[in-house]
């Protein structure tokens, strides 16, 4: 009779051990899957942020080139409301907005060269021209901005 009592106990111990092992296996598998999913999400978020930064830098470059074109087209005399001003004002507003986008979305090291380039463009558009080529005055600011942008986005 004692042998008959051990059979259900051993059977129950086997079921309990099997259940515990199944639980541990499922838990380990779930934790591994959760970690993999978290790594996938982090990689996707990083890639989304990088793509957004690239779009922001490209928008700033587009606006800077537009402002540079406006600066080159600037007449020696202009007044608020004339044809050149009607083109220049939205171009410079767009440049300012794009500059703030770079400040907001890109690495902190990009802010100073972006601001310096935007200020140089602003002076080229609105201030009286000094002697020398406009391109030569803007080139150092543009080169610094592009170098920092390239380093930041790699």
ABEGO torsion letter per residue (X at the ends): XAAAAAAAAAAAAAAAAAAAAAAAAAAAAAAAAAAAAAAAAAAAAAAAAAAAAAAAAAAAAAAAAAAAAAAAABBABBBBGBAAAAAAAAAAAAAAAAAAAAAAABBAAAAAAAAAAAAAAAAAAABBBBBEBAAAAAAAAAAAAAAAAAAAAX
